[in-house]
Amino acid sequence: MKRLAISAMALALSLPASAALAQNLPTKPGSNPSVITISCFRGPTSNVIWDRPNAVFIEDLVRLNYTYPQAQAIAERVCRDEYGVGQPEYLRATLLNLMARTPPQNKK
């Protein structure tokens, strides 16, 4: 029984890396200044245990004058929404809603 548990844990630790490789790669950061790339790391299940925003998502928000903490919070909220798993239009609507309610604080 102990061997089975150790094997299951080793498999669980190796799955997130392979799940990340299976996802579409994000666009090159800054390649289109008017586009926000919603890019989230997804774990191997539909649960949002490991889900987090990829750097390109946060950097796109920072480029639009959000502070880094604001961008991190918005991207984190979008990526960790369990209803957004496999639903890109839902993620887009969530992001637009959050951006409408949260104006950028960074003044240039």
RAHUKA-V224649 format. One record per residue. N is the residue number from 1. PHI is phi in radians with two decimals (* if undefined). NEAR is the number of other ideal C-beta (glycine too) atoms within 8 Angstrom. Layout:
# RAHUKA-V224649
{{N & PHI & NEAR} {N & PHI & NEAR}}
This chain:
# RAHUKA-V224649
{{1 & * & 4} {2 & -1.12 & 5} {3 & -1.10 & 6} {4 & -1.11 & 7} {5 & -1.12 & 8} {6 & -1.16 & 8} {7 & -1.13 & 8} {8 & -1.13 & 8} {9 & -1.18 & 8} {10 & -1.12 & 8} {11 & -1.13 & 8} {12 & -1.10 & 8} {13 & -1.28 & 7} {14 & -1.50 & 8} {15 & -1.20 & 10} {16 & -1.00 & 11} {17 & -1.12 & 7} {18 & -1.22 & 9} {19 & -1.15 & 11} {20 & -1.16 & 9} {21 & -1.19 & 6} {22 & -1.37 & 5} {23 & -1.35 & 8} {24 & -1.20 & 3} {25 & -1.31 & 3} {26 & -1.26 & 10} {27 & -1.21 & 8} {28 & -1.08 & 5} {29 & -0.98 & 10} {30 & 1.33 & 7} {31 & -1.28 & 5} {32 & -2.46 & 6} {33 & -1.13 & 5} {34 & -1.73 & 3} {35 & -2.01 & 7} {36 & -1.79 & 8} {37 & -1.54 & 10} {38 & -1.42 & 10} {39 & -2.28 & 8} {40 & -2.15 & 14} {41 & -1.35 & 12} {42 & -1.97 & 9} {43 & -1.27 & 12} {44 & -1.33 & 7} {45 & -2.13 & 5} {46 & -1.38 & 5} {47 & -1.25 & 6} {48 & -1.71 & 10} {49 & -1.10 & 6} {50 & -1.81 & 8} {51 & -1.10 & 11} {52 & -2.81 & 9} {53 & -1.30 & 13} {54 & -1.42 & 10} {55 & -1.01 & 7} {56 & -1.06 & 11} {57 & -1.13 & 17} {58 & -1.14 & 13} {59 & -1.12 & 11} {60 & -1.12 & 12} {61 & -1.20 & 13} {62 & -1.10 & 12} {63 & -1.06 & 8} {64 & -1.60 & 8} {65 & 1.35 & 8} {66 & -1.40 & 13} {67 & -1.21 & 9} {68 & -1.03 & 8} {69 & -1.07 & 6} {70 & -1.11 & 13} {71 & -1.06 & 13} {72 & -1.07 & 10} {73 & -1.13 & 8} {74 & -1.13 & 14} {75 & -1.11 & 13} {76 & -1.08 & 10} {77 & -1.11 & 10} {78 & -1.17 & 16} {79 & -1.26 & 14} {80 & -1.63 & 9} {81 & -1.37 & 11} {82 & -1.12 & 8} {83 & -1.34 & 6} {84 & -1.51 & 12} {85 & -1.10 & 9} {86 & 1.28 & 4} {87 & -2.19 & 8} {88 & -1.06 & 6} {89 & -1.19 & 6} {90 & -1.15 & 10} {91 & -1.06 & 13} {92 & -1.08 & 9} {93 & -1.11 & 8} {94 & -1.11 & 12} {95 & -1.08 & 12} {96 & -1.08 & 8} {97 & -1.11 & 8} {98 & -1.12 & 11} {99 & -1.18 & 8} {100 & -1.18 & 6} {101 & -1.50 & 5} {102 & -2.20 & 9} {103 & -1.24 & 3} {104 & -1.08 & 9} {105 & -1.71 & 7} {106 & -1.30 & 9} {107 & -1.76 & 4} {108 & -1.85 & 3}}
